[in-house]
Amino acid sequence: MRIVIALLAGGLFGAGLLVSGMTDTAKVQGWLDLFGNWDPTLAFVLGGAILPMLVAWRIAARRDRAVLGNALPQPSEPVIDGSLIGGSALFGFGWALVGLCPGPAMAVLGFGGTNAMIFFAAMIGGMMAWGGRSLIRRGTPA
């Protein structure tokens, strides 16, 4: 049952990315181009994503288990450090340059051709390189 629900949730998420324009790299770059040809339409997409999550977080805060029975993870303490700031800056630069972030990058694999596959492979390689670096830095065994 968990696999079916994960498949349905992933399909709904991918369809939402496609319908909203988040997989259109030119549209995303237009939204991020504040001082050029700015396209504000994706602000409504992001706002529309925040509202249901506010409700979901309120509901989750009152529960100790997820709908399917898994324990809900406790929220971590917010820590703003150099890694968070640097990672956020790299994410933003990459998003602005390419017009894709991890979710839409996975969604465009089905229709984005070779460029989408190259970007996805580079993204995964960067994640693995950073993850390995952070594991070594923390002294956590791989």
DANOR-V577533 format. One record per backbone hydrogen bond with DSSP energy under -0.5 kcal/mol. CO is the residue of the C=O (numbers start at 1). NH is the residue of the N-H. Records with the same first field share a line. If there is no record, write none. Layout:
# DANOR-V577533
CO->NH, NH
This chain:
# DANOR-V577533
1->5
2->6
3->7
4->8
5->9
6->10
7->11
8->12
9->13
10->14
11->15
12->16
13->17
14->18
15->19
16->20
17->21, 22, 23
18->21
21->24
23->25
24->28
25->29
26->30
27->31
28->32
29->33
30->39
32->34
33->36
36->38
38->40
39->42
40->43, 44
41->44, 45
42->46
43->47
44->48
45->49
46->50
47->51
48->52
49->53
50->54
51->55
52->56
53->57
54->58
55->59
56->60
57->61
58->62
59->62
60->63
64->72
66->69
70->66
79->81
81->85
82->86
83->87
84->88
85->89
86->90
87->91
88->92
89->93
90->94
91->95
92->96
93->97
94->98, 99
95->99
101->105
102->106
103->107
104->108
106->109
107->110
108->111, 112
112->116
113->117
114->118
115->119
116->120
117->121
118->122
119->123
120->124
121->125
122->126
123->127
124->128
125->129
126->130
127->131
128->132
129->133
130->134
131->135
132->136
133->137
134->138
135->139, 140
136->139
